[in-house]
Amino acid sequence: MDSRALEKYILSLGASRVGFARLEGRDLPGAMGFPCAISFACEVSRGIIDTLLTGPTLPYYEEYIKKNLLLNRIAKEVVFLLQKEGYRAEAIQCTVTDDGRESGYIEAFNNTLSHKTVATLSGLGWIGKNVLLITPEFGPRVRLGSVLTNMPLEVGTPEYVGRCGNCTACVDVCPAKALKGKEWYTGLEREALFDAYACRKKALELSSKIGIRDSICGVCIRACPLGVTPFPREKRMAFGWRTFP
């Protein structure tokens, strides 16, 4: 089995995009000594995202859980296949829901390898001003999964800087006013991009209004013009985006 066959297999399981990243030589918490990682993204329903005018909806919450469960199933199948082929492999689980607790939730992720980090290293996209992965095809309308492995992979070209340019669409609509509007680059501290605590507090507040004890929002996802169909090149350039590979 080679990288192309593995990619084809993951796409057949329901992923929308697949990328491979090299972790070796990087000081990454949670990498557990694995030299490579697989990143895969599943597109979230655009019709459902379009309903997120002022906060989350029940259909979005259901889609959110559905996609995270799918990603975990894909990760499980990939790990099983790689181990069957004689490689080491371990999935980074997607959080299906959070428990709504007021403290410790954000800090719990500080020592884990982020799905977004694996995705940027694999070349699937960059981190936008909404602090989400932005893909050229789908914008931020994706959920992410990851698998760590020692299988030699044909890795992609990492993204090290943001490509949002002059666009501030997500910043302008953020209900929590948590986004600071700065362009991302590798190594930039999270606090320079957004206030994670303000974001989660507002998300919990908005979710509670529809009976959900979870921190989801989605308003900034809907606002992003990238990935919306149709969105021609000349319009992208008007926002200051560079040409995509």
N, C-alpha and C positions, 0 to 999 in steps of 0.2 A: 504494500500500500504506500502511495506517495501523497504529497500535499494536494495535488489536483483531485485524486480519488477521495481523499478525506473531505475536501471542500464540497465536492459533489454529494457525498453522503450526508453531510450536515444540512445542506440545502434541501435534500430530500426529506429530512425530518421536520421541515417547516421554518427553517431560518430564512431570513431575507438577504442577509449579507454575512460573509465569513472572512476573517483575516487571521494572519499568523504573526506572532510577535516574538522577538528575542529578548529574554529577561536576563540572560547571563551577562555578568559584568556591570549590572545595575544594582544600586542599593535600594531595593524595594521591599518594604515590610509585607509579610505575608506570602512572599514568593516561594518560601520553603525549599530553596535550593534548586528548583526546577529551572532548566535553561530556556524553555520555550513556553508559550501559551497560545491558546486558541481563543479568539473573540468571535462571537456571533450575535447578530442583531435580528430582532423580529419587529416588523413594522406594526405599529398600533393603528387601529382603524381611523382613517382620516375623517370619516363621517362623524364618529364619536368625538374626536378631538375638536371638531368645528363647533360643538355645543358648549365648549368651555369658555363662556363669555365672562363670567364673574367668579367662577369657582368650579369645584368638581361636581359631577353628576353621578347618579347611581350606575348608568351604563358605562361611564368611564371607569368607575371603581371595579365593576365586574370585568371589564376589558383588561385593566391593570393586573388583576389577580390571574385572569386566564392566560395572559402573556407570560407572566412570571412562572406559572406552573408549567407552561410549554417549554420555557427556557431551561427549567430544572430537569424536565424529562429529556430534552436534547442533551444536556450535559451528562446525564446518567448514561444515556446510550453511547455517547462518545467515549466516556471513560471505560465502559464495558468493552467497546471495540478496540481501543488502544491497549488495554490490558490483555485482551485476547491475542493481539499481535505481538505481545511480549514487552510492551513499553510500560513505564510508570505513568500514572495519570491521576489527577484529583480535581474535582469540580469545585468552583467557587459558587456557593449557593446564592440564588436570588432570594431576597427577602419578599415573601409573598404578602405579608402585612406586618405592620409594626404594632406594638401593644398600646400605643398612645401614652406611654409613660412620660412624665415631665422632665426627668433628668437621666443622664447617662446614655441616652440613645445615640446621639451624635458622636459622643466620645468613643462609643463601642466600635466605630468604623476606623478609628485612627491607626490601628495596627493590623488592618486587613488590606489585601491587595484589591484596589478598586477595579470594577469592570470597566470604568471609563479610562483608567490608566492603560489597561490591556488593549482597549480599543484604539486609543491614540497611538500606541506603540505598533499596532498592527496596520495602521494607516486607514482605518475605517472612517475616521473623521477627526475633528478637533473639539476642544471645549469652547462652547459659546459664552456669550455674556450672561446667559441664564444658567451657567455652570452645568450644563448638560452636554452630552455628546451631540455634535452636529454632523450629520452625514450629508454629502452632496445630493443623494437621491431622495432622502426622506426628511431632511432637516433633523429636528430633535424628536420626531414622532417614532421613536423606537424604544424597545426595552433590550437590555444587554445580558448576555451570559458569557461565562469564561470557563476554560478548562486548562489546568497546568499539566505539562507533560515533558518527558525527556525525548520524545520523538523528534528527530531532525526535521525541520520544516523550512519551506521556502518562504521566508518572512517578508512582510510588506515594508514599505517606506514609512517610518514613523512621522507623525505630525508633532511639531514642537511649538507651533505658534497658532494663535487663533486667526480666523479668516472672516470675522464678522464685519470688519471695516467700520464704516460710519453708521451702520444700522444700530438703533437702540429700541427696536420694537418691543422686545421682551422687558427691557428696563422700564419703559414708559407705562406698561400695564401691570407690573408686579403689585398685587394687592398689599403686600407687606412692605413695599419700598425697600426690599432687602438687596436688590441688585445694584452694584456700584458702577456698572457701565465700562469696566476696564477690559481691555483685550487680554486674553489668556496667553501665557507662554509657560513652557515646562519649568517647574520650580517655583512658580508664583504661589505664594501662600493663599490658602482658601479664603482667609479673612479679607484679602485684598479684592476678591471678586464679589463676595456677598456675605450677608449676615445670616449664617445658617440657623441661628436660634430664632431670629425674627421670622425667617421663612417657615420654619416648622411650627412656630406658635400660631401663625396666621393660617397655615394649612390645617392644623388641628381644629381651629375655630370654624373654618369654612366647611370642613368635613362633618363636624358635629351638627351643622344645620340640616344635613340630609341623613342624619342618623348613623354616621360612620365614625367609629372610634379609631381613626387612622390619620396619618398625615399625608394627604394627597391634595393637589391643587390643579395644575395643568394649564393655568391661564397663560403662562409664558411660553408653553409649548405651542398653543394655538396661535399666539402672536407672531411666531417666527415665520417670515415669508419664504425661507428656503425650504424646498421640498414640497411646496404647494404647487399643484398642477393646474394650469400651465404657469411657469415662471421663467420666461426667456432670458437668455444671456444678457441682453442689453439692460434688462431691468435689474439683474444681479449687479452689473457693473455700476449702475446708478447708486447703489448702496455702498459702493467702494470695495466690493469683494474682488479678490484676485481670481484669475482663471483657475478652475479646478482641474486636477489631473484626469 
